[in-house]
Amino acid sequence: MPVFLLAALFFLADSLIATTVSYIAGKVEIIDPNITGRNSISLLETNSTIGINEVVCTGRDSRTQIHNGSTILRLGANTVAKLEENGAYWIHSGSILFCSTVHTTVLFSSLQSSATFEGTGTIILETTGNGGFKLIPLEAKGFFNTAKDGKKEAKPGQLLFVVDKPSNFGDAYDIDLMLMLRSSLLINSFPDALPTFERIGLAIYSQELKLKGKYDALIGNAPTKDKVQLWAFERGQGFSRDPKASKSKSPSQKKGFLGQLFRGRSKK
């Protein structure tokens, strides 16, 4: 075998990052684009490998966790997504949690829009009705970038819409990180805690000090290009971040915030 060909093969093998499945709950299927007909669809199994452009589809009440090198990807229920190339994730519908403790540059794209992220962080991506998507950093150090608007800092607890093609940033809104931590299945319905869980806890603590918990929840969608829907729930409107919490907290309770947050989470 010629030396240059051998070197090329070694380079190709080194550049390919294994994408493996570490957890599945419910029904998750995979579609092989190289096969036509019904034979292209099969059940995804734990420890299996996912190839470039193979489409992963989660069913109702289903979810899966995938490792793409040092990156963790969690797909929520009713999600259709694929890895277009290493570091490039496309989502047709549903939601994805992206988690990386290693500085990286990734591309998120949907039916209509796209944005890159450079840095480290834990970010939830969810599609919107206008073909774009919303980004929710739970904790992050880095920047988002779109074709029209350039760089924008990824701020923990700030919901940011990505719209249009070429893409630009829509409006940004603060959300309640504590409520999201307690209610999001992408965070708390997997057997292993995220490696960034303590960073998320610190982001929540910082938000508690800054925002004083004005809202229990802020939920957003963009059904069309020019319309944004938001639902804000104030305290006492049926949402509780802690059903056992009293109306007032003593100083000792406030000091124990991180202890309560990390209760039951052991380091591995």
Residue, then its C-alpha position, 0 to 999 in steps of 0.5 A: m500500500p502506498v505510504f500516502l494512502l496509508a497516511a490518509l487512512f490513519f488521518l481519517a480514522d483519527s478524525l472520526i469520533a465514535t457516536t455511541v448510545s449509552y441509554i434508552a428509555g421507551k421506543v427509539e428508532i434509527i433510519d439509515p439513509n443508505i437503505t431504502g424502504r422499510n428495511s432502513i428503519s430499525l430499533l436503536e439499541t444501547n451500546s450501538t453506534i450511530g453513523i453520520n446522517e443516520v436519523v434518530c427518532t424517539g417515540r412518545d414518552s421515550r428518550t435516549q442519551i448519546h455520546n459523541g466523543s466528549t459531548i453528551l447529547r440527550l434527546g427528549a420525547n418525539t424528537v427527530a435529529k441526526l449528526e450531519e458531521n462531527g460537531a454538527y447537529w440537525i434537529h427536525s422536531g423535538s428537543i435536545l440537551f447538549c453538554s460538553t466540559v471541553h471547549t468546542t465549536v458546534l453547529f446547531s441547525s433546524l428546518q429553517s435556521s442555524a447557529t454555532f456555539e463556541g465554548t463549554g456548557t449545558i444547553i437545551l435546544e428546542t424547535t419552534g413552530n416557525g422552523g427555527f429553535k430556541l436555545i436555553p443555556l443552563e450553564a455556559k461559558g462561550f458565545f452563540n453565532t448566527a450569520k446575520d447577527g454575529k456573536k452573542e454571549a451564552k448567558p445561563g437562564q436566558l432563553l434565546f430564539v434563533v429565526d430566519k434564513p440567513s439566521n439571526f437572533g430573536d428576542a431573549y427572555d430570562i427563565d427560572l433555572m430552578l423550575m427547569l431543573r426540577s421539571s425537565l425530563l432532559i435533566n432529571s429522567f436519566p440514570d446518571a447525573l450530568p458532569t456539569f450538574e454542579r455548574i448548573g447548581l452554581a448558575i441557579y444560585s447566582q440567578e436566585l441572588k440576582l432575580k429574587g425569584k420573581y417568576d416561577a416559569l417563563i415558557g416561550n414559542a415562536p409559531t411564526k416568523d413575526k410572532v412570539q408567544l410567552w406564558a409567565f407564571e407568577r408565584g401562587q398561580g399553580f406552579s411551585r418550585d418546591p412544594k414543601a417550601s414555606k412562604s418565608k425562609s430563615p437565613s439558615q435555610k438560604k445558606g443551605f441552598l446548594g446542599q438542598l440542590f445537590r442532595g442525593r447526588s454523589k460524585k463519581 
